[in-house]
Amino acid sequence: MIINKKKPGGSFGAKQRCGIQIFGGGGDDDEWGAPIFTGRKMKKGQTDYDLVKRWVRYCMEQHTASCRAAIPTNRTRFLELSLRLIDVNRGCVVPVPHGGCRYFALSYVWGSVISLRLSKANYTELSQPGALSSAGADLPKTITDAIYFVRNLGETYLWVDSLCIIQDSLDDKAVQIPNMDIVYQSAVLTIVAAAGKDANAGLPGARPWSRQSTQVIAKVQDMTLSNVQRPFHWGMPESAWSSRGWTFQEKVLSTRRLVFTDSQTYFECPGATWCEDMAQEPFNAETHKIHQDGDMSTFPSTDAASQSPFGRYGKLVEEYSMRNLSFEKDAIDAFSGILSMLQPKLDGTEYIFGLPECDLHTALLWNPQFGCPHVRRDKSKVPGEDATMDLDFPTWSWAGWQTHVDYRTARAGGSLEGLTIPRTTLYMWMPDSQQLRRVGDKGTHGDQSKTLARQDSGAVFRQITSSGLPLDRAFLYFITHSARFRGDDDPSEHQKDWFEPKLYRIRSASGDEVAHMSLPTSWHKNHRAAEFVLLSRDMSDDWGPRMLNVLLVEWDGGQIGYRVGMTLISEDHWNTAGPVEKLVCLG
C-alpha cells in the first residue's frame, strides 16, 4: 500500500510517498516461507548474506532461459584475455586460474579519489600475498568493502578495473577495455556501489552496522506491519552511478547485479528484481509458478528480441549519450564493451569511431536531441597499424560531440535495416597506413545496393592525393552531390529566448520551406547560406514524397567539411536546387 504524503503547500510528490506492507510470517526473523509480496524483517545494520547466496543460487539453477542465455559462449575469448583478478583470501592480484574460475566484478564511480592502482611499477609487488591488505590505507572504501563482502560470502575472486588493468599501459588497456563484455558477462555477479558519489562511499551493509536501519515494525491487532523501503526504481535514477558513462556498459553487460544503496540491497537479473524488505523470490512451488507466469524484472535485456541489431545499437547509443564522462576522450572506450557485445549480431562488423562499418550510411543519420546543446569533444586514441594514434573525434560520429543523441529517424520502427539506399560510396583514409579503404557497403540493402554507381577507388585516391588535402589525419571521403539552401533569419515560433539550440526553417532559393533543423544561434548568425551534401535516400515512408538524407556541412578553407547537422529534404526540392557533383572530405 502506498500513501502519498502532501508537501507543504498542498501538492503531492514521489519523494513524499510512504509505503506500508503486511508481514507474511508474523514478523519473525526467518521469512523464507512468507507469501509473495509480503514484508520481511531486515537484518539491522547489515545486508543479509544468506539471502544474497540464495538469490544467486536460485538464479543460476532456475533461470535457465533468461539468465544462462545471457552468459557469453565464446570461452576462447575469455581464456585469451589474460584476465587478472583479486584473490580476496590471499590479498593480492593474480592471473585467472587455468581453465577459468568463478568470480565477482565491481561496478563503482571513481570520482576524484586518489588511490592505489595497478601499474607497471607495482605489478610485481601487488602480486605478492598480503599486498592489498597492507596497502589498505591506499584502497578506497568501496574496494575494501567489496573485498570484505566477497570473502565473507565464501567466494575467492573479485575483478576491479583499477587493480586488474595496468593503468599506465596503453597496450594492456587496448586489450582489456574492448573486452569488457566478456569481463562483466562472465562474472557470477556484479557488485554495484550505488550509494555516494565516489570510490570512498563504500557498500552500505557490507560490514556489520555499516548502514542505518530505517525499517519500522509495528503490530496492529493480529497483523504485523512495516514501512516499505525506498523502491529500487525511485532511487537509482538519482544516483551518481546512474549518471556516469563507464557504469552504463557495466549495467548493460552484467548478467546479475547486486545493488548496494543506503537503505537496502537489491538483486537484479534478466529474470527477476528482488529486495531485502519484501518477499518476492519464488523459493517455494507456489511463488515459483507466479514468477513463471509473469515477468517481474526491470532488467534491461542485452539481447532485445524485439529489436534488430541496429535498432538495439541506436537505442544504446541514445541512452549512453545521456551519461557524463570525466574525460571526454573516453567517449568510445567507455562504450567499447557494448560495441563488442553487438559485433557478432552485426555480422562481425568493424567500427569506425563508434559507428558500425557494415551500415555506415545509416549509422551517420543521428541528430542531437531537440533542445540539447552540442559541443565538440577532445581527441580520441584509436588503434593504428603499429601504434595507438591520437586523433580528433570526427564531426560525423556521435562520439565527436557532447550531446544527447537521437537516432529515431534512423531506427524508425525499431530497425535500421532497409531504411536507406546509399547514393554515394564512402571511403576512409587512415593516415597510419596511407591507404584508402571503401567502407559502409556491407549492409543489408539487398539488390538495391547493386544499382549504385561504384566509383573506382583508384580514381578517388588520385583525386584525394592531388587535392592538397592533409594526409596525416583520418577523413571520410565520398563523391556526391551538394546543393545550397538558406536558413530563416529568425527561429520558428514559440521558442524561448534562452532555448538552445533553436529550430530554424530551411528554405529554397524561391522561399519554399524544405526542412527544419535544430541549430545553435551562434552558428546560424554567421551562416545564412547552408550547403548540404547528399548521403542516401530515405525508405521509411513509402506513401509520401521521396526524401533524401542530407548533411549540413561547413567548410574549413573550402577543402575540409565538418558536419553541422542532418535532415531530410524531398528529392523534388533537391533537384530544383541544382545539385552539383563534389568530392567531400569530411572531418
Secondary structure as UniProt FT lines:
FT   STRAND          2..6
FT   TURN            8..9
FT   STRAND          12..23
FT   TURN            26..27
FT   TURN            32..33
FT   TURN            36..37
FT   STRAND          38..39
FT   TURN            44..45
FT   HELIX           49..62
FT   TURN            64..67
FT   HELIX           68..70
FT   HELIX           75..80
FT   STRAND          84..87
FT   TURN            88..91
FT   STRAND          92..95
FT   TURN            98..99
FT   STRAND          104..107
FT   TURN            111..112
FT   TURN            120..122
FT   HELIX           123..126
FT   TURN            129..130
FT   HELIX           131..134
FT   HELIX           136..138
FT   HELIX           141..152
FT   TURN            153..154
FT   STRAND          157..159
FT   HELIX           161..164
FT   TURN            167..168
FT   HELIX           170..176
FT   HELIX           177..179
FT   HELIX           180..186
FT   STRAND          189..193
FT   TURN            199..200
FT   TURN            204..205
FT   TURN            208..209
FT   STRAND          217..220
FT   TURN            221..222
FT   STRAND          223..227
FT   HELIX           232..235
FT   HELIX           236..238
FT   HELIX           241..243
FT   HELIX           245..253
FT   STRAND          257..260
FT   STRAND          265..269
FT   TURN            270..271
FT   STRAND          272..275
FT   STRAND          278..279
FT   HELIX           285..293
FT   TURN            305..306
FT   HELIX           309..320
FT   TURN            321..322
FT   HELIX           328..330
FT   TURN            331..332
FT   HELIX           333..335
FT   HELIX           336..342
FT   HELIX           343..346
FT   TURN            347..348
FT   STRAND          351..352
FT   TURN            353..354
FT   STRAND          355..356
FT   HELIX           357..359
FT   HELIX           360..363
FT   STRAND          367..368
FT   TURN            370..371
FT   STRAND          375..376
FT   STRAND          379..383
FT   STRAND          388..392
FT   TURN            395..396
FT   HELIX           398..400
FT   STRAND          401..402
FT   STRAND          405..406
FT   TURN            408..411
FT   HELIX           412..414
FT   TURN            417..418
FT   STRAND          420..422
FT   STRAND          426..430
FT   TURN            431..434
FT   STRAND          435..439
FT   HELIX           446..451
FT   HELIX           457..465
FT   TURN            466..468
FT   STRAND          475..487
FT   TURN            497..498
FT   STRAND          502..507
FT   TURN            509..510
FT   STRAND          513..519
FT   HELIX           521..526
FT   STRAND          529..538
FT   STRAND          547..556
FT   TURN            557..559
FT   STRAND          560..570
FT   HELIX           571..576
FT   STRAND          580..586
//
